[in-house]
C-alpha cells in the first residue's frame, strides 16, 4: 500500500496507525501547494480532491479521508487493538470521537494556517478551539488515552491535529491532561518512527 502524505499534515495520523499496527507502507510525499509529488507526477491525477491523506491499496483502489483510512488500516490488523470490532457499540463511540476531532478541531485549525485570515476570525477560531479542547481535557481526566489504557486510531488523530497548536500559536496551557497526552503519545516508538520518517524530528 502507498500513503500519499505531506510532512506534519493530517496524513501523519494514518502514518502513525500503520506503524502501530506493523503495516509496511510505501510513502509518497506531496507538495500541497503545487500538487506535485516528490518522486514524479501530478497528485491531482491520483486524488482529484487535492489533499492528503490518500491511501492506494494493492489492488489499485484509492481511499481518502483520514477517519476512513485509519479505520481501514486498523481493520487489517485487528489484533493491534487500534479500533474496536466493526459493528460493535464501541466502534460507534470511536467513530463519534473521530467525527468530533475532524469537524470541531481539525477544521477549526484550517483558517489559522492562512495568513490572509483576518485577526478577528483568528481570535474567534482560537477561542472556539479552546472551548472544544475543554471537552477533550475532561475526557482525558484519569486516563492515558481517549478510551482508557489502550491507544487507538482516535489518539493518533488527536495527537496529529493538536501538534499544530504551537505552529499557529493556540495556547493549550490550561489543559494539563491534554499536554500530558501529547507528551505520552510523542514518546511512543511508532509515533517517533513516523515523525522521523517525515522529517519532523531527528
N, C-alpha and C positions, 0 to 999 in steps of 0.2 A: 504494500500500500504506500501511497505517496501523499504526504501532507504539504500543502501549499501554505506558507506562513510568512509573516513579517515579524522581525525581532521585537519581542515585548508586547506585541498586539494580542488581541483576544485568542489568536491561534496558539498562544503559549499554553492555554488550558488543555486542549486535546493532546498537545505535545507531552505535557506532564502526565496525563492519563495513560497515554501509550507506554511511557517509560515505567509508570507504576504497575501496569499490567504485564510488562515484559513483552510488548509487541514492537517488533522492529519496523520502523518507518523509513522510507526514503524522504529526505527533506528537500523541498524546492522553495527557495527564498523568492519573495515577490516584492518589487518596489511598488508600493501602493499609489504613489503619485503618477509614475509613468506607465504602470501596469505591465512593466517588463519583468521577466523572470531572470534570476541570476544566471542560470545556465543558458537558456535561449528561449525565445518565443514570447508570444503575447498572452498574458494571463486572461484577458477578456475572451480569448478563444477557448480557454479551459472553463472559466466560470464567468458567464455574462453579467453576473451580479457585481463583479469587480472588487469584491472584498474577501478577505480571509476570515476564518479558515475554510479550506476546501480539502476534502479527502477523496483521492482517486483510489477506488478499490481495484483489486487484482483482475476483476472481470471487466474493467473499463468504466463502470458506473461511477458517478461523481456525487458525493454527499456534501451538502453545505449546511450552514447554521451550526454554531458551536454546541448548542444544547443537544442537538440531534447527534452530532459526531461523537461527543463524549459518551453518550449512552450506547451508541453502536460499538465503540471500542471496548467499553466495559462488558458488553454482552458477548464479545469474542472470547473473553477470559472471565467467565462468571465466578471462577474460584478466587479471583482477585478481591472480591467483595466491594468493588468500587461503585456498584449500583445494586439495589435490591432486585429480586426476580421480576421480570416483566409480568404485569397483571396483578402484582401484589399491591396492597394498600400503601406499603412503604415506598413502592416505586412512584406512586402518585404524589406522595409527600416530597420525594426527590424532584419530580418534575415541577411541583409547586415552587420549590426553592430555586430551581434553575430559571423558572419564569420570572421570579422576583428579581434575581440578580440581573437578568437580561434587561428587563423593562425599567426597573427602578434605579439600578446602579449603573450598569454598562452604558445605557443610552443617555443617562444624565451627564456622563463624563464627556460625551462627544463634543458639545459646544465649547467646552473648556480647552480643547486642543486647537480650536480655530482662533487664530489671532484677530480675526475680524469680529469676533463676538463682542457686543457692547458690554461695558463694565457692569451695567445693571443686570443684564442677563447672566453674566458670570457670577455675580453675587447671589442671584436667585437660585441658580443651579447648584452652587456650593452649599447654600443653606438647605436646599432640598436633599442633597446627598447626605448631609449630616443628620437630617431627620430620619432618612431611610436607614442609615447605618445604626441609628438608635435601636431599631428592632433587631438587627444582627448582633449588636452588643449584648442585648438581653438574651438572645438565643445562645450565645457562647458562654454565658454565665455558668461556671461549674462544669464545663465540658471542653475537651480539647478541640473538637471539630463540630461541624454543624449538626451532625446526627450522633454525637457521642464519641466513643473511643475510636471508631473506625473512620479512616479517611475515605472520602467519596469524591465522585466527579464534581459535585457542587462545591466542595472545598477547593478543588483546583481552579474552578471558575472564579470563586470569590477572591482567592489569592491573586489571581491574574489581574482582575479589574482594580482591586484595592492597591496594587502596586503602582497604579497610575497617579495616586493621590499626591505623592511628592513631586511628580513632574508638573502638575497643574496647581500646586500649592493649596490643596484641600487639607486643612488641619484635622488630624484624627486624634489629637492629644486627649480628647475627652472620652476615648474608647479604649481603656486598658485591655479589655478582653480581646478586642479586635487586633490590637497591636501585638499581644502575646500570640494570637493565632497566626499572624503574618510571620512572626519570628519562628514559630514552631514549624510552620509549613515550609518556610525557606530553608530550614535545616534538613529537610527530608532528602535522602540521596537522589531519588528520582527527580525531584524538583531542581536540585543543584545541577544534575546532569543536563536537564532540558535547558536551563538558563545558561549553562556554559556553552552548550551547542549553539545557542542563538547569540552568543557573544555578549550576554548581559552581565556575566561575572567571569572572572578569570579562574 
